[in-house]
Amino acid sequence: MQDYVVRKEIKALEHEKAQLSQNKLNLLERLQDAKSDSFVEKEARLKFGLQKPGESVILFNTGDTGPEEGKTTSTTKDTTSNAGDWRRYFFHIN
């Protein structure tokens, strides 16, 4: 009986090890992506409103209270789709 319990525990630990190894690989992949220039550029655009020379930023009014009066922002966090934004723009749907 003790042999069965030990084998079962070994099998559970091997399964946990496999899951942890997969998790490690996923995290290493995410870290590698985060170090890429494209990721850094994307984050700079989203979080800090940066843009390349000659680019224009288009803002959609989502009905939120938005920034304080007199201040502008170049990005908005929005859970709606781009298609939904265009639909509201052209058909004046709120």
C-alpha positions as CSV (number, residue, x, y, z in Angstrom):
1,M,0.0,0.0,0.0
2,Q,2.8,2.4,0.8
3,D,4.4,1.7,-2.6
4,Y,1.2,2.8,-4.3
5,V,1.0,6.0,-2.3
6,V,4.7,6.8,-3.1
7,R,4.2,6.1,-6.9
8,K,1.0,8.3,-6.9
9,E,2.9,11.1,-5.2
10,I,5.8,10.8,-7.7
11,K,3.3,10.9,-10.6
12,A,1.7,14.0,-9.2
13,L,5.1,15.7,-8.7
14,E,6.1,14.8,-12.2
15,H,2.9,16.4,-13.5
16,E,3.5,19.5,-11.5
17,K,7.1,19.7,-12.8
18,A,5.8,19.5,-16.4
19,Q,3.3,22.3,-15.7
20,L,6.0,24.5,-14.1
21,S,8.3,23.9,-17.0
22,Q,5.6,24.9,-19.5
23,N,4.9,28.0,-17.4
24,K,8.6,28.9,-17.3
25,L,8.8,28.6,-21.1
26,N,5.7,30.8,-21.5
27,L,7.2,33.4,-19.2
28,L,10.5,33.4,-21.0
29,E,8.7,33.9,-24.3
30,R,6.8,36.9,-22.8
31,L,10.1,38.3,-21.5
32,Q,11.7,38.0,-24.9
33,D,8.7,39.7,-26.5
34,A,8.9,42.5,-23.9
35,K,12.5,43.1,-24.8
36,S,11.8,43.6,-28.5
37,D,11.7,47.0,-30.1
38,S,8.2,46.5,-31.4
39,F,6.8,45.8,-27.9
40,V,8.6,48.9,-26.5
41,E,7.3,51.0,-29.3
42,K,3.7,49.7,-28.8
43,E,3.8,50.4,-25.1
44,A,5.2,53.9,-25.6
45,R,2.4,54.7,-28.0
46,L,-0.3,53.3,-25.7
47,K,0.9,54.5,-22.3
48,F,2.6,57.7,-23.2
49,G,0.9,58.9,-26.3
50,L,4.0,58.9,-28.4
51,Q,3.9,59.0,-32.1
52,K,6.3,58.9,-35.0
53,P,7.1,62.1,-36.9
54,G,4.4,62.8,-39.5
55,E,1.8,60.5,-37.8
56,S,-1.6,61.8,-36.7
57,V,-3.5,60.4,-33.7
58,I,-7.2,60.0,-34.0
59,L,-9.2,60.0,-30.8
60,F,-12.7,58.6,-30.3
61,N,-15.0,60.1,-27.7
62,T,-16.4,57.1,-25.8
63,G,-18.7,59.1,-23.5
64,D,-16.4,58.7,-20.5
65,T,-15.7,61.8,-18.4
66,G,-12.2,61.8,-19.9
67,P,-9.3,64.0,-18.8
68,E,-9.6,67.2,-16.9
69,E,-10.8,70.3,-18.8
70,G,-8.0,71.8,-20.8
71,K,-5.9,68.7,-20.9
72,T,-5.6,66.4,-23.9
73,T,-4.6,62.8,-24.2
74,S,-3.6,60.8,-27.3
75,T,-4.9,57.4,-26.2
76,T,-8.0,56.1,-24.6
77,K,-8.6,52.7,-22.9
78,D,-11.8,51.4,-24.5
79,T,-13.4,48.0,-24.4
80,T,-15.4,48.5,-27.6
81,S,-14.3,47.3,-31.0
82,N,-13.0,49.5,-33.7
83,A,-16.0,48.6,-35.8
84,G,-18.3,49.7,-33.0
85,D,-16.5,53.1,-32.9
86,W,-17.0,53.6,-36.6
87,R,-20.7,52.5,-36.4
88,R,-21.3,55.1,-33.7
89,Y,-19.4,57.7,-35.7
90,F,-21.3,57.3,-38.9
91,F,-24.8,56.5,-37.5
92,H,-24.6,58.7,-34.4
93,I,-25.4,55.8,-32.1
94,N,-24.6,56.2,-28.4
